[in-house]
Amino acid sequence: GQQRTFYKDLQQPHRSIETSTDRQASVVGIDETSVRGALHPKAGLTVHAVFYMILSHCDIICK
């Protein structure tokens, strides 16, 4: 089979993450080795906060 790249594997989820999470999550950056995301809670004590995260290729695939 055709070997897919990390970047290509993330294209479809990147397009739909905002709608599937009611805009509480978004992808703010993507490259060949990592994805940078942001969480935007709509309720609770952290409603005005934004939480950023970085997931590396190994965090997702190697485990």
PDB file of N, CA, C, O and CB in Angstrom:
ATOM      1  N   GLY A   1       0.809  -1.190   0.000  1.00  0.00           N
ATOM      2  CA  GLY A   1       0.000   0.000   0.000  1.00  0.00           C
ATOM      3  C   GLY A   1       0.852   1.253   0.000  1.00  0.00           C
ATOM      4  O   GLY A   1       2.062   1.218   0.222  1.00  0.00           O
ATOM      5  N   GLN A   2       0.203   2.315  -0.247  1.00  0.00           N
ATOM      6  CA  GLN A   2       0.875   3.610  -0.283  1.00  0.00           C
ATOM      7  C   GLN A   2       1.136   4.103   1.141  1.00  0.00           C
ATOM      8  O   GLN A   2       0.229   4.123   1.974  1.00  0.00           O
ATOM      9  CB  GLN A   2       0.031   4.641  -1.069  1.00  0.00           C
ATOM     10  N   GLN A   3       2.386   4.500   1.413  1.00  0.00           N
ATOM     11  CA  GLN A   3       2.704   5.035   2.734  1.00  0.00           C
ATOM     12  C   GLN A   3       2.195   6.465   2.825  1.00  0.00           C
ATOM     13  O   GLN A   3       2.526   7.315   1.999  1.00  0.00           O
ATOM     14  CB  GLN A   3       4.233   4.974   3.011  1.00  0.00           C
ATOM     15  N   ARG A   4       1.385   6.712   3.843  1.00  0.00           N
ATOM     16  CA  ARG A   4       0.822   8.049   4.017  1.00  0.00           C
ATOM     17  C   ARG A   4       1.723   8.858   4.935  1.00  0.00           C
ATOM     18  O   ARG A   4       2.368   8.303   5.825  1.00  0.00           O
ATOM     19  CB  ARG A   4      -0.617   7.979   4.586  1.00  0.00           C
ATOM     20  N   THR A   5       1.768  10.130   4.726  1.00  0.00           N
ATOM     21  CA  THR A   5       2.584  10.980   5.576  1.00  0.00           C
ATOM     22  C   THR A   5       1.769  11.478   6.758  1.00  0.00           C
ATOM     23  O   THR A   5       0.539  11.510   6.720  1.00  0.00           O
ATOM     24  CB  THR A   5       3.150  12.160   4.778  1.00  0.00           C
ATOM     25  N   PHE A   6       2.477  11.863   7.797  1.00  0.00           N
ATOM     26  CA  PHE A   6       1.848  12.424   8.988  1.00  0.00           C
ATOM     27  C   PHE A   6       0.979  13.615   8.611  1.00  0.00           C
ATOM     28  O   PHE A   6      -0.150  13.739   9.087  1.00  0.00           O
ATOM     29  CB  PHE A   6       2.912  12.841  10.021  1.00  0.00           C
ATOM     30  N   TYR A   7       1.493  14.480   7.766  1.00  0.00           N
ATOM     31  CA  TYR A   7       0.764  15.683   7.351  1.00  0.00           C
ATOM     32  C   TYR A   7      -0.527  15.323   6.622  1.00  0.00           C
ATOM     33  O   TYR A   7      -1.579  15.890   6.919  1.00  0.00           O
ATOM     34  CB  TYR A   7       1.647  16.559   6.450  1.00  0.00           C
ATOM     35  N   LYS A   8      -0.465  14.402   5.687  1.00  0.00           N
ATOM     36  CA  LYS A   8      -1.664  14.007   4.934  1.00  0.00           C
ATOM     37  C   LYS A   8      -2.695  13.338   5.833  1.00  0.00           C
ATOM     38  O   LYS A   8      -3.896  13.532   5.651  1.00  0.00           O
ATOM     39  CB  LYS A   8      -1.287  13.065   3.791  1.00  0.00           C
ATOM     40  N   ASP A   9      -2.233  12.550   6.803  1.00  0.00           N
ATOM     41  CA  ASP A   9      -3.157  11.877   7.719  1.00  0.00           C
ATOM     42  C   ASP A   9      -3.969  12.868   8.550  1.00  0.00           C
ATOM     43  O   ASP A   9      -5.057  12.536   9.020  1.00  0.00           O
ATOM     44  CB  ASP A   9      -2.388  10.945   8.642  1.00  0.00           C
ATOM     45  N   LEU A  10      -3.454  14.069   8.732  1.00  0.00           N
ATOM     46  CA  LEU A  10      -4.134  15.054   9.572  1.00  0.00           C
ATOM     47  C   LEU A  10      -4.981  16.046   8.799  1.00  0.00           C
ATOM     48  O   LEU A  10      -5.655  16.873   9.413  1.00  0.00           O
ATOM     49  CB  LEU A  10      -3.133  15.798  10.373  1.00  0.00           C
ATOM     50  N   GLN A  11      -4.973  15.997   7.501  1.00  0.00           N
ATOM     51  CA  GLN A  11      -5.711  16.980   6.714  1.00  0.00           C
ATOM     52  C   GLN A  11      -7.212  16.953   6.982  1.00  0.00           C
ATOM     53  O   GLN A  11      -7.795  18.006   7.240  1.00  0.00           O
ATOM     54  CB  GLN A  11      -5.460  16.750   5.252  1.00  0.00           C
ATOM     55  N   GLN A  12      -7.845  15.813   6.930  1.00  0.00           N
ATOM     56  CA  GLN A  12      -9.295  15.742   7.127  1.00  0.00           C
ATOM     57  C   GLN A  12      -9.711  16.122   8.546  1.00  0.00           C
ATOM     58  O   GLN A  12     -10.633  16.923   8.701  1.00  0.00           O
ATOM     59  CB  GLN A  12      -9.791  14.344   6.810  1.00  0.00           C
ATOM     60  N   PRO A  13      -9.069  15.580   9.598  1.00  0.00           N
ATOM     61  CA  PRO A  13      -9.458  16.007  10.949  1.00  0.00           C
ATOM     62  C   PRO A  13      -9.255  17.508  11.158  1.00  0.00           C
ATOM     63  O   PRO A  13     -10.037  18.150  11.860  1.00  0.00           O
ATOM     64  CB  PRO A  13      -8.658  15.230  11.993  1.00  0.00           C
ATOM     65  N   HIS A  14      -8.225  18.056  10.561  1.00  0.00           N
ATOM     66  CA  HIS A  14      -7.950  19.493  10.686  1.00  0.00           C
ATOM     67  C   HIS A  14      -9.114  20.304  10.145  1.00  0.00           C
ATOM     68  O   HIS A  14      -9.445  21.347  10.709  1.00  0.00           O
ATOM     69  CB  HIS A  14      -6.652  19.870   9.946  1.00  0.00           C
ATOM     70  N   ARG A  15      -9.732  19.863   9.087  1.00  0.00           N
ATOM     71  CA  ARG A  15     -10.834  20.602   8.464  1.00  0.00           C
ATOM     72  C   ARG A  15     -12.114  20.563   9.292  1.00  0.00           C
ATOM     73  O   ARG A  15     -12.925  21.485   9.210  1.00  0.00           O
ATOM     74  CB  ARG A  15     -11.109  20.046   7.087  1.00  0.00           C
ATOM     75  N   SER A  16     -12.311  19.515  10.086  1.00  0.00           N
ATOM     76  CA  SER A  16     -13.600  19.365  10.770  1.00  0.00           C
ATOM     77  C   SER A  16     -13.552  19.503  12.287  1.00  0.00           C
ATOM     78  O   SER A  16     -14.596  19.412  12.934  1.00  0.00           O
ATOM     79  CB  SER A  16     -14.170  18.046  10.437  1.00  0.00           C
ATOM     80  N   ILE A  17     -12.393  19.716  12.871  1.00  0.00           N
ATOM     81  CA  ILE A  17     -12.306  19.734  14.336  1.00  0.00           C
ATOM     82  C   ILE A  17     -13.111  20.869  14.958  1.00  0.00           C
ATOM     83  O   ILE A  17     -13.723  20.681  16.009  1.00  0.00           O
ATOM     84  CB  ILE A  17     -10.858  19.850  14.766  1.00  0.00           C
ATOM     85  N   GLU A  18     -13.122  22.032  14.335  1.00  0.00           N
ATOM     86  CA  GLU A  18     -13.873  23.152  14.911  1.00  0.00           C
ATOM     87  C   GLU A  18     -15.370  22.870  14.928  1.00  0.00           C
ATOM     88  O   GLU A  18     -16.037  23.149  15.924  1.00  0.00           O
ATOM     89  CB  GLU A  18     -13.596  24.435  14.128  1.00  0.00           C
ATOM     90  N   THR A  19     -15.903  22.327  13.851  1.00  0.00           N
ATOM     91  CA  THR A  19     -17.342  22.063  13.820  1.00  0.00           C
ATOM     92  C   THR A  19     -17.720  20.893  14.723  1.00  0.00           C
ATOM     93  O   THR A  19     -18.776  20.928  15.354  1.00  0.00           O
ATOM     94  CB  THR A  19     -17.796  21.781  12.392  1.00  0.00           C
ATOM     95  N   SER A  20     -16.891  19.870  14.800  1.00  0.00           N
ATOM     96  CA  SER A  20     -17.234  18.712  15.625  1.00  0.00           C
ATOM     97  C   SER A  20     -17.084  18.992  17.120  1.00  0.00           C
ATOM     98  O   SER A  20     -17.598  18.230  17.938  1.00  0.00           O
ATOM     99  CB  SER A  20     -16.366  17.531  15.241  1.00  0.00           C
ATOM    100  N   THR A  21     -16.394  20.064  17.489  1.00  0.00           N
ATOM    101  CA  THR A  21     -16.237  20.412  18.909  1.00  0.00           C
ATOM    102  C   THR A  21     -16.975  21.700  19.258  1.00  0.00           C
ATOM    103  O   THR A  21     -16.711  22.304  20.298  1.00  0.00           O
ATOM    104  CB  THR A  21     -14.754  20.556  19.258  1.00  0.00           C
ATOM    105  N   ASP A  22     -17.886  22.118  18.406  1.00  0.00           N
ATOM    106  CA  ASP A  22     -18.645  23.350  18.628  1.00  0.00           C
ATOM    107  C   ASP A  22     -17.705  24.541  18.846  1.00  0.00           C
ATOM    108  O   ASP A  22     -17.946  25.396  19.698  1.00  0.00           O
ATOM    109  CB  ASP A  22     -19.586  23.188  19.838  1.00  0.00           C
ATOM    110  N   ARG A  23     -16.647  24.572  18.067  1.00  0.00           N
ATOM    111  CA  ARG A  23     -15.629  25.636  18.087  1.00  0.00           C
ATOM    112  C   ARG A  23     -14.881  25.744  19.417  1.00  0.00           C
ATOM    113  O   ARG A  23     -14.323  26.794  19.735  1.00  0.00           O
ATOM    114  CB  ARG A  23     -16.279  26.962  17.779  1.00  0.00           C
ATOM    115  N   GLN A  24     -14.871  24.664  20.188  1.00  0.00           N
ATOM    116  CA  GLN A  24     -14.122  24.666  21.443  1.00  0.00           C
ATOM    117  C   GLN A  24     -12.706  24.151  21.262  1.00  0.00           C
ATOM    118  O   GLN A  24     -11.908  24.198  22.198  1.00  0.00           O
ATOM    119  CB  GLN A  24     -14.839  23.831  22.480  1.00  0.00           C
ATOM    120  N   ALA A  25     -12.384  23.665  20.081  1.00  0.00           N
ATOM    121  CA  ALA A  25     -11.026  23.214  19.776  1.00  0.00           C
ATOM    122  C   ALA A  25     -10.690  23.655  18.362  1.00  0.00           C
ATOM    123  O   ALA A  25     -11.554  23.706  17.486  1.00  0.00           O
ATOM    124  CB  ALA A  25     -10.885  21.661  19.929  1.00  0.00           C
ATOM    125  N   SER A  26      -9.425  23.971  18.161  1.00  0.00           N
ATOM    126  CA  SER A  26      -8.990  24.350  16.822  1.00  0.00           C
ATOM    127  C   SER A  26      -7.536  23.949  16.629  1.00  0.00           C
ATOM    128  O   SER A  26      -6.776  23.840  17.591  1.00  0.00           O
ATOM    129  CB  SER A  26      -9.174  25.868  16.589  1.00  0.00           C
ATOM    130  N   VAL A  27      -7.166  23.736  15.394  1.00  0.00           N
ATOM    131  CA  VAL A  27      -5.781  23.480  15.033  1.00  0.00           C
ATOM    132  C   VAL A  27      -5.188  24.825  14.635  1.00  0.00           C
ATOM    133  O   VAL A  27      -5.691  25.490  13.730  1.00  0.00           O
ATOM    134  CB  VAL A  27      -5.657  22.410  13.869  1.00  0.00           C
ATOM    135  N   VAL A  28      -4.116  25.220  15.314  1.00  0.00           N
ATOM    136  CA  VAL A  28      -3.512  26.519  15.033  1.00  0.00           C
ATOM    137  C   VAL A  28      -2.229  26.401  14.223  1.00  0.00           C
ATOM    138  O   VAL A  28      -1.689  27.408  13.766  1.00  0.00           O
ATOM    139  CB  VAL A  28      -3.230  27.246  16.323  1.00  0.00           C
ATOM    140  N   GLY A  29      -1.741  25.187  14.042  1.00  0.00           N
ATOM    141  CA  GLY A  29      -0.553  24.975  13.227  1.00  0.00           C
ATOM    142  C   GLY A  29      -0.330  23.501  12.991  1.00  0.00           C
ATOM    143  O   GLY A  29      -0.692  22.662  13.816  1.00  0.00           O
ATOM    144  N   ILE A  30       0.266  23.195  11.865  1.00  0.00           N
ATOM    145  CA  ILE A  30       0.534  21.798  11.519  1.00  0.00           C
ATOM    146  C   ILE A  30       1.755  21.757  10.609  1.00  0.00           C
ATOM    147  O   ILE A  30       1.902  22.586   9.711  1.00  0.00           O
ATOM    148  CB  ILE A  30      -0.708  21.129  10.827  1.00  0.00           C
ATOM    149  N   ASP A  31       2.627  20.782  10.852  1.00  0.00           N
ATOM    150  CA  ASP A  31       3.755  20.555   9.956  1.00  0.00           C
ATOM    151  C   ASP A  31       4.038  19.058   9.908  1.00  0.00           C
ATOM    152  O   ASP A  31       3.222  18.265  10.379  1.00  0.00           O
ATOM    153  CB  ASP A  31       5.019  21.351  10.418  1.00  0.00           C
ATOM    154  N   GLU A  32       5.172  18.660   9.351  1.00  0.00           N
ATOM    155  CA  GLU A  32       5.457  17.231   9.173  1.00  0.00           C
ATOM    156  C   GLU A  32       5.672  16.480  10.479  1.00  0.00           C
ATOM    157  O   GLU A  32       5.571  15.254  10.495  1.00  0.00           O
ATOM    158  CB  GLU A  32       6.669  17.065   8.311  1.00  0.00           C
ATOM    159  N   THR A  33       5.966  17.179  11.580  1.00  0.00           N
ATOM    160  CA  THR A  33       6.290  16.484  12.826  1.00  0.00           C
ATOM    161  C   THR A  33       5.374  16.795  13.998  1.00  0.00           C
ATOM    162  O   THR A  33       5.444  16.109  15.018  1.00  0.00           O
ATOM    163  CB  THR A  33       7.671  16.808  13.213  1.00  0.00           C
ATOM    164  N   SER A  34       4.518  17.802  13.892  1.00  0.00           N
ATOM    165  CA  SER A  34       3.686  18.137  15.042  1.00  0.00           C
ATOM    166  C   SER A  34       2.410  18.867  14.646  1.00  0.00           C
ATOM    167  O   SER A  34       2.274  19.404  13.547  1.00  0.00           O
ATOM    168  CB  SER A  34       4.471  18.981  16.014  1.00  0.00           C
ATOM    169  N   VAL A  35       1.485  18.857  15.596  1.00  0.00           N
ATOM    170  CA  VAL A  35       0.226  19.587  15.458  1.00  0.00           C
ATOM    171  C   VAL A  35       0.120  20.499  16.673  1.00  0.00           C
ATOM    172  O   VAL A  35       0.343  20.063  17.802  1.00  0.00           O
ATOM    173  CB  VAL A  35      -1.022  18.608  15.348  1.00  0.00           C
ATOM    174  N   ARG A  36      -0.216  21.748  16.445  1.00  0.00           N
ATOM    175  CA  ARG A  36      -0.440  22.689  17.536  1.00  0.00           C
ATOM    176  C   ARG A  36      -1.926  23.000  17.580  1.00  0.00           C
ATOM    177  O   ARG A  36      -2.527  23.391  16.579  1.00  0.00           O
ATOM    178  CB  ARG A  36       0.410  23.996  17.358  1.00  0.00           C
ATOM    179  N   GLY A  37      -2.504  22.818  18.756  1.00  0.00           N
ATOM    180  CA  GLY A  37      -3.936  23.022  18.899  1.00  0.00           C
ATOM    181  C   GLY A  37      -4.258  23.971  20.032  1.00  0.00           C
ATOM    182  O   GLY A  37      -3.406  24.285  20.864  1.00  0.00           O
ATOM    183  N   ALA A  38      -5.500  24.422  20.052  1.00  0.00           N
ATOM    184  CA  ALA A  38      -5.979  25.307  21.107  1.00  0.00           C
ATOM    185  C   ALA A  38      -7.356  24.842  21.558  1.00  0.00           C
ATOM    186  O   ALA A  38      -8.190  24.443  20.746  1.00  0.00           O
ATOM    187  CB  ALA A  38      -6.025  26.782  20.621  1.00  0.00           C
ATOM    188  N   LEU A  39      -7.577  24.900  22.854  1.00  0.00           N
ATOM    189  CA  LEU A  39      -8.878  24.579  23.437  1.00  0.00           C
ATOM    190  C   LEU A  39      -9.482  25.865  23.979  1.00  0.00           C
ATOM    191  O   LEU A  39      -8.815  26.627  24.680  1.00  0.00           O
ATOM    192  CB  LEU A  39      -8.751  23.495  24.564  1.00  0.00           C
ATOM    193  N   HIS A  40     -10.748  26.104  23.652  1.00  0.00           N
ATOM    194  CA  HIS A  40     -11.463  27.318  24.038  1.00  0.00           C
ATOM    195  C   HIS A  40     -12.752  26.915  24.763  1.00  0.00           C
ATOM    196  O   HIS A  40     -13.797  26.798  24.123  1.00  0.00           O
ATOM    197  CB  HIS A  40     -11.776  28.214  22.785  1.00  0.00           C
ATOM    198  N   PRO A  41     -12.703  26.701  26.083  1.00  0.00           N
ATOM    199  CA  PRO A  41     -13.909  26.285  26.799  1.00  0.00           C
ATOM    200  C   PRO A  41     -15.030  27.315  26.674  1.00  0.00           C
ATOM    201  O   PRO A  41     -14.782  28.520  26.709  1.00  0.00           O
ATOM    202  CB  PRO A  41     -13.589  26.046  28.269  1.00  0.00           C
ATOM    203  N   LYS A  42     -16.261  26.834  26.529  1.00  0.00           N
ATOM    204  CA  LYS A  42     -17.422  27.723  26.423  1.00  0.00           C
ATOM    205  C   LYS A  42     -18.187  27.854  27.732  1.00  0.00           C
ATOM    206  O   LYS A  42     -19.126  28.643  27.826  1.00  0.00           O
ATOM    207  CB  LYS A  42     -18.355  27.225  25.347  1.00  0.00           C
ATOM    208  N   ALA A  43     -17.793  27.088  28.739  1.00  0.00           N
ATOM    209  CA  ALA A  43     -18.493  27.137  30.024  1.00  0.00           C
ATOM    210  C   ALA A  43     -17.512  26.818  31.144  1.00  0.00           C
ATOM    211  O   ALA A  43     -16.420  26.301  30.908  1.00  0.00           O
ATOM    212  CB  ALA A  43     -19.692  26.146  30.045  1.00  0.00           C
ATOM    213  N   GLY A  44     -17.919  27.131  32.349  1.00  0.00           N
ATOM    214  CA  GLY A  44     -17.112  26.800  33.514  1.00  0.00           C
ATOM    215  C   GLY A  44     -16.153  27.907  33.918  1.00  0.00           C
ATOM    216  O   GLY A  44     -16.179  29.008  33.369  1.00  0.00           O
ATOM    217  N   LEU A  45     -15.314  27.594  34.882  1.00  0.00           N
ATOM    218  CA  LEU A  45     -14.387  28.581  35.434  1.00  0.00           C
ATOM    219  C   LEU A  45     -13.336  29.053  34.433  1.00  0.00           C
ATOM    220  O   LEU A  45     -12.782  30.141  34.587  1.00  0.00           O
ATOM    221  CB  LEU A  45     -13.701  28.007  36.636  1.00  0.00           C
ATOM    222  N   THR A  46     -13.064  28.261  33.429  1.00  0.00           N
ATOM    223  CA  THR A  46     -12.019  28.609  32.459  1.00  0.00           C
ATOM    224  C   THR A  46     -12.596  29.114  31.139  1.00  0.00           C
ATOM    225  O   THR A  46     -11.938  29.026  30.103  1.00  0.00           O
ATOM    226  CB  THR A  46     -11.131  27.403  32.196  1.00  0.00           C
ATOM    227  N   VAL A  47     -13.803  29.635  31.167  1.00  0.00           N
ATOM    228  CA  VAL A  47     -14.500  30.041  29.947  1.00  0.00           C
ATOM    229  C   VAL A  47     -13.724  31.084  29.139  1.00  0.00           C
ATOM    230  O   VAL A  47     -13.831  31.104  27.913  1.00  0.00           O
ATOM    231  CB  VAL A  47     -15.865  30.587  30.297  1.00  0.00           C
ATOM    232  N   HIS A  48     -12.962  31.933  29.784  1.00  0.00           N
ATOM    233  CA  HIS A  48     -12.235  32.975  29.055  1.00  0.00           C
ATOM    234  C   HIS A  48     -10.787  32.593  28.758  1.00  0.00           C
ATOM    235  O   HIS A  48     -10.033  33.402  28.218  1.00  0.00           O
ATOM    236  CB  HIS A  48     -12.262  34.263  29.843  1.00  0.00           C
ATOM    237  N   ALA A  49     -10.398  31.385  29.101  1.00  0.00           N
ATOM    238  CA  ALA A  49      -9.023  30.939  28.892  1.00  0.00           C
ATOM    239  C   ALA A  49      -8.877  30.254  27.536  1.00  0.00           C
ATOM    240  O   ALA A  49      -9.852  29.791  26.945  1.00  0.00           O
ATOM    241  CB  ALA A  49      -8.590  29.988  30.018  1.00  0.00           C
ATOM    242  N   VAL A  50      -7.654  30.201  27.067  1.00  0.00           N
ATOM    243  CA  VAL A  50      -7.302  29.413  25.888  1.00  0.00           C
ATOM    244  C   VAL A  50      -6.139  28.525  26.306  1.00  0.00           C
ATOM    245  O   VAL A  50      -5.138  29.013  26.832  1.00  0.00           O
ATOM    246  CB  VAL A  50      -6.931  30.330  24.641  1.00  0.00           C
ATOM    247  N   PHE A  51      -6.268  27.235  26.074  1.00  0.00           N
ATOM    248  CA  PHE A  51      -5.230  26.275  26.416  1.00  0.00           C
ATOM    249  C   PHE A  51      -4.578  25.787  25.129  1.00  0.00           C
ATOM    250  O   PHE A  51      -5.255  25.290  24.230  1.00  0.00           O
ATOM    251  CB  PHE A  51      -5.810  25.084  27.236  1.00  0.00           C
ATOM    252  N   TYR A  52      -3.260  25.932  25.047  1.00  0.00           N
ATOM    253  CA  TYR A  52      -2.523  25.516  23.857  1.00  0.00           C
ATOM    254  C   TYR A  52      -1.816  24.197  24.119  1.00  0.00           C
ATOM    255  O   TYR A  52      -1.399  23.919  25.243  1.00  0.00           O
ATOM    256  CB  TYR A  52      -1.509  26.596  23.433  1.00  0.00           C
ATOM    257  N   MET A  53      -1.682  23.388  23.078  1.00  0.00           N
ATOM    258  CA  MET A  53      -0.991  22.106  23.197  1.00  0.00           C
ATOM    259  C   MET A  53      -0.216  21.824  21.918  1.00  0.00           C
ATOM    260  O   MET A  53      -0.555  22.314  20.841  1.00  0.00           O
ATOM    261  CB  MET A  53      -1.993  20.962  23.491  1.00  0.00           C
ATOM    262  N   ILE A  54       0.822  21.029  22.065  1.00  0.00           N
ATOM    263  CA  ILE A  54       1.604  20.580  20.918  1.00  0.00           C
ATOM    264  C   ILE A  54       1.669  19.062  20.989  1.00  0.00           C
ATOM    265  O   ILE A  54       2.102  18.500  21.995  1.00  0.00           O
ATOM    266  CB  ILE A  54       3.046  21.222  20.901  1.00  0.00           C
ATOM    267  N   LEU A  55       1.244  18.410  19.934  1.00  0.00           N
ATOM    268  CA  LEU A  55       1.336  16.956  19.823  1.00  0.00           C
ATOM    269  C   LEU A  55       2.376  16.647  18.764  1.00  0.00           C
ATOM    270  O   LEU A  55       2.255  17.070  17.614  1.00  0.00           O
ATOM    271  CB  LEU A  55      -0.051  16.307  19.469  1.00  0.00           C
ATOM    272  N   SER A  56       3.395  15.907  19.163  1.00  0.00           N
ATOM    273  CA  SER A  56       4.432  15.559  18.195  1.00  0.00           C
ATOM    274  C   SER A  56       4.081  14.256  17.494  1.00  0.00           C
ATOM    275  O   SER A  56       3.207  13.513  17.942  1.00  0.00           O
ATOM    276  CB  SER A  56       5.803  15.443  18.884  1.00  0.00           C
ATOM    277  N   HIS A  57       4.754  13.990  16.412  1.00  0.00           N
ATOM    278  CA  HIS A  57       4.584  12.761  15.633  1.00  0.00           C
ATOM    279  C   HIS A  57       4.669  11.546  16.546  1.00  0.00           C
ATOM    280  O   HIS A  57       3.838  10.645  16.440  1.00  0.00           O
ATOM    281  CB  HIS A  57       5.646  12.668  14.514  1.00  0.00           C
ATOM    282  N   CYS A  58       5.646  11.498  17.434  1.00  0.00           N
ATOM    283  CA  CYS A  58       5.806  10.343  18.324  1.00  0.00           C
ATOM    284  C   CYS A  58       4.704  10.260  19.371  1.00  0.00           C
ATOM    285  O   CYS A  58       4.321   9.157  19.761  1.00  0.00           O
ATOM    286  CB  CYS A  58       7.156  10.402  19.012  1.00  0.00           C
ATOM    287  N   ASP A  59       4.187  11.382  19.836  1.00  0.00           N
ATOM    288  CA  ASP A  59       3.080  11.350  20.796  1.00  0.00           C
ATOM    289  C   ASP A  59       1.866  10.651  20.200  1.00  0.00           C
ATOM    290  O   ASP A  59       1.119   9.984  20.916  1.00  0.00           O
ATOM    291  CB  ASP A  59       2.705  12.773  21.234  1.00  0.00           C
ATOM    292  N   ILE A  60       1.670  10.796  18.915  1.00  0.00           N
ATOM    293  CA  ILE A  60       0.480  10.274  18.252  1.00  0.00           C
ATOM    294  C   ILE A  60       0.700   8.873  17.690  1.00  0.00           C
ATOM    295  O   ILE A  60      -0.146   7.999  17.880  1.00  0.00           O
ATOM    296  CB  ILE A  60       0.056  11.211  17.141  1.00  0.00           C
ATOM    297  N   ILE A  61       1.809   8.642  17.007  1.00  0.00           N
ATOM    298  CA  ILE A  61       2.013   7.403  16.251  1.00  0.00           C
ATOM    299  C   ILE A  61       2.865   6.376  16.987  1.00  0.00           C
ATOM    300  O   ILE A  61       2.582   5.182  16.887  1.00  0.00           O
ATOM    301  CB  ILE A  61       2.651   7.718  14.932  1.00  0.00           C
ATOM    302  N   CYS A  62       3.886   6.785  17.714  1.00  0.00           N
ATOM    303  CA  CYS A  62       4.845   5.853  18.309  1.00  0.00           C
ATOM    304  C   CYS A  62       4.296   5.075  19.495  1.00  0.00           C
ATOM    305  O   CYS A  62       4.842   4.031  19.850  1.00  0.00           O
ATOM    306  CB  CYS A  62       6.060   6.597  18.739  1.00  0.00           C
ATOM    307  N   LYS A  63       3.233   5.560  20.111  1.00  0.00           N
ATOM    308  CA  LYS A  63       2.732   4.893  21.324  1.00  0.00           C
ATOM    309  C   LYS A  63       1.719   3.838  21.014  1.00  0.00           C
ATOM    310  O   LYS A  63       1.206   3.189  21.925  1.00  0.00           O
ATOM    311  CB  LYS A  63       2.129   5.891  22.266  1.00  0.00           C
TER     312      LYS A  63
END
